[in-house]
Amino acid sequence: MPVLGPFRCDPQEFAGRRALVTGGTQGIGAAIRRRLQAGGARVATAARSPVPDWQGEAPELFIQADLSTAEGAAAVAAAVRERLGGLDLLVHVVGGSAAPAGGFARLDDEIWGQELARNLFPALRLDRAFVPGMIAQGAGVVLHVSSIQRSLPLHDATLAYAAAKAALTTYSKGLAQEVGRHGVRVNAIAPGFIETAAAARLIGRLAGQQGVTEDAARQGLMQSLGGIPIGRPGTPEEVAELAAFLASDRAASIHGAEFRIDGGTVPTV
Ligand SMILES: NC(=O)c1ccc[n+]([C@@H]2O[C@H](COP(=O)([O-])OP(=O)(O)OC[C@H]3O[C@@H](n4cnc5c(N)ncnc54)[C@H](OP(=O)(O)O)[C@@H]3O)[C@@H](O)[C@H]2O)c1
């Protein structure tokens, strides 16, 4: 099997498939974008920052937009429709938390609104834009990137994020129930601690602040989750392999499910 970038994959697996990967410029989204491109898909992506240096792996379409707003989602939907005509694969990756630490009382309505706008609403809006076309063509795949925090919420700073991800996973299940009979498959992915470039920078900062090695800072973060049984965080490429599998015809009967990729972090079944 050919090796394409960091991926060993069939370069024809997604040939002719039209994909939108939100947040495909950094972290998990960038890895999923590159993995789908390596598999031959025509890929569009969107992020807020200006067009990045693609390092020879530019997607077919990049839209600069803030997907936490209705206007941003509408602009992405219009640009994708114009260029690709519709979608076969829709991978919702955009998400994250900017809430302050301090527990539930610090989370006012504005912060709750921002966390929902970033972690739930982009998926709702883009699904409304593209799933009807998938139903009409009798085929399509939707993936929602949730988080293990939806079942293992941390209360200090990310409770609103965790609750928004829980809403995303529950919505994902309901959408699957509704559209499966039309040939549209819907699944969710719940990552644990994934060491993206942003996470690596955080580890470097913590190491500097605490006067410890980066490995000790990484272990400290892992301990804050109760430990990771495999002994390390996951990589964005490992999440991308799961996404590629779920997006592929190899997963044709997997529907309405959520897959954790957390090295065993969540201690319950
Ligand atoms: N990394 C982890 O450990 C982890 C664990 C569990 C779940 N997750 C989930 O996995 C997803 C990706 O996380 P990540 O750590 O890979 O994030 P990341 O490295 O911060 O990358 C986020 C990507 O989304 C884009 N983005 C963020 N907000 C956006 C917005 N409002 N509109 C458009 N684009 C936006 C970013 O580009 P711009 O900043 O330029 O907009 C970037 O391309 C998120 O949903 C996160 O909740 C991550």
The ligand as an SDF file (V2000), in Angstrom:
LIG
                    3D

 48 52  0  0  0  0  0  0  0  0999 V2000
   -6.8800   18.0320   21.0220 N   0  0  0  0  0  0  0  0  0  0  0  0
   -7.5550   17.3200   21.9420 C   0  0  0  0  0  0  0  0  0  0  0  0
   -6.9610   16.8080   22.9100 O   0  0  0  0  0  0  0  0  0  0  0  0
   -9.0460   17.1190   21.8080 C   0  0  0  0  0  0  0  0  0  0  0  0
   -9.6770   16.2550   22.7120 C   0  0  0  0  0  0  0  0  0  0  0  0
  -11.0510   16.0580   22.6040 C   0  0  0  0  0  0  0  0  0  0  0  0
  -11.7700   16.6910   21.6070 C   0  0  0  0  0  0  0  0  0  0  0  0
  -11.1220   17.5260   20.7420 N   0  0  0  0  0  0  0  0  0  0  0  0
  -11.9410   18.1710   19.7160 C   0  0  0  0  0  0  0  0  0  0  0  0
  -11.3340   18.0050   18.4550 O   0  0  0  0  0  0  0  0  0  0  0  0
  -11.5950   19.1500   17.6430 C   0  0  0  0  0  0  0  0  0  0  0  0
  -10.2800   19.7230   17.1390 C   0  0  0  0  0  0  0  0  0  0  0  0
   -9.4630   20.0340   18.2420 O   0  0  0  0  0  0  0  0  0  0  0  0
   -7.9140   20.4050   18.0530 P   0  0  0  0  0  0  0  0  0  0  0  0
   -7.3030   20.2560   19.3890 O   0  0  0  0  0  0  0  0  0  0  0  0
   -7.3680   19.6970   16.8830 O   0  0  0  0  0  0  0  0  0  0  0  0
   -8.0470   21.9720   17.7570 O   0  0  0  0  0  0  0  0  0  0  0  0
   -6.9870   23.0170   17.1650 P   0  0  0  0  0  0  0  0  0  0  0  0
   -5.6330   22.4140   17.0260 O   0  0  0  0  0  0  0  0  0  0  0  0
   -7.1390   24.2320   18.0100 O   0  0  0  0  0  0  0  0  0  0  0  0
   -7.5630   23.3210   15.7100 O   0  0  0  0  0  0  0  0  0  0  0  0
   -8.8540   23.8450   15.5880 C   0  0  0  0  0  0  0  0  0  0  0  0
   -9.1500   24.0730   14.1270 C   0  0  0  0  0  0  0  0  0  0  0  0
  -10.4700   24.6110   13.9960 O   0  0  0  0  0  0  0  0  0  0  0  0
  -10.3950   25.9390   13.4790 C   0  0  0  0  0  0  0  0  0  0  0  0
  -11.4200   26.7320   14.1620 N   0  0  0  0  0  0  0  0  0  0  0  0
  -11.5550   26.9270   15.4940 C   0  0  0  0  0  0  0  0  0  0  0  0
  -12.6240   27.6920   15.7370 N   0  0  0  0  0  0  0  0  0  0  0  0
  -13.1660   27.9960   14.5410 C   0  0  0  0  0  0  0  0  0  0  0  0
  -14.2750   28.7720   14.1340 C   0  0  0  0  0  0  0  0  0  0  0  0
  -15.0530   29.4050   15.0330 N   0  0  0  0  0  0  0  0  0  0  0  0
  -14.5700   28.8760   12.8180 N   0  0  0  0  0  0  0  0  0  0  0  0
  -13.7970   28.2360   11.9090 C   0  0  0  0  0  0  0  0  0  0  0  0
  -12.7270   27.4970   12.2260 N   0  0  0  0  0  0  0  0  0  0  0  0
  -12.4140   27.3750   13.5320 C   0  0  0  0  0  0  0  0  0  0  0  0
   -8.9610   26.3890   13.7540 C   0  0  0  0  0  0  0  0  0  0  0  0
   -8.5020   27.4010   12.8650 O   0  0  0  0  0  0  0  0  0  0  0  0
   -8.6150   28.9870   13.2670 P   0  0  0  0  0  0  0  0  0  0  0  0
   -8.1380   29.0980   14.6810 O   0  0  0  0  0  0  0  0  0  0  0  0
   -7.7730   29.6730   12.2520 O   0  0  0  0  0  0  0  0  0  0  0  0
  -10.0620   29.3120   13.1280 O   0  0  0  0  0  0  0  0  0  0  0  0
   -8.2230   25.0810   13.4980 C   0  0  0  0  0  0  0  0  0  0  0  0
   -8.1090   24.8140   12.1220 O   0  0  0  0  0  0  0  0  0  0  0  0
  -12.3910   20.1270   18.5090 C   0  0  0  0  0  0  0  0  0  0  0  0
  -13.7670   19.9520   18.2700 O   0  0  0  0  0  0  0  0  0  0  0  0
  -12.0450   19.6760   19.9310 C   0  0  0  0  0  0  0  0  0  0  0  0
  -13.0640   19.9950   20.8350 O   0  0  0  0  0  0  0  0  0  0  0  0
   -9.7890   17.7620   20.8210 C   0  0  0  0  0  0  0  0  0  0  0  0
  1  2  1  0
  2  3  2  0
  2  4  1  0
  4  5  1  0
  4 48  2  0
  5  6  2  0
  6  7  1  0
  7  8  2  0
  8  9  1  0
  8 48  1  0
  9 10  1  0
  9 46  1  0
 10 11  1  0
 11 12  1  0
 11 44  1  0
 12 13  1  0
 13 14  1  0
 14 15  2  0
 14 16  1  0
 14 17  1  0
 17 18  1  0
 18 19  2  0
 18 20  1  0
 18 21  1  0
 21 22  1  0
 22 23  1  0
 23 24  1  0
 23 42  1  0
 24 25  1  0
 25 26  1  0
 25 36  1  0
 26 27  1  0
 26 35  1  0
 27 28  2  0
 28 29  1  0
 29 30  1  0
 29 35  2  0
 30 31  1  0
 30 32  2  0
 32 33  1  0
 33 34  2  0
 34 35  1  0
 36 37  1  0
 36 42  1  0
 37 38  1  0
 38 39  2  0
 38 40  1  0
 38 41  1  0
 42 43  1  0
 44 45  1  0
 44 46  1  0
 46 47  1  0
M  CHG  2   8   1  16  -1
M  END
$$$$
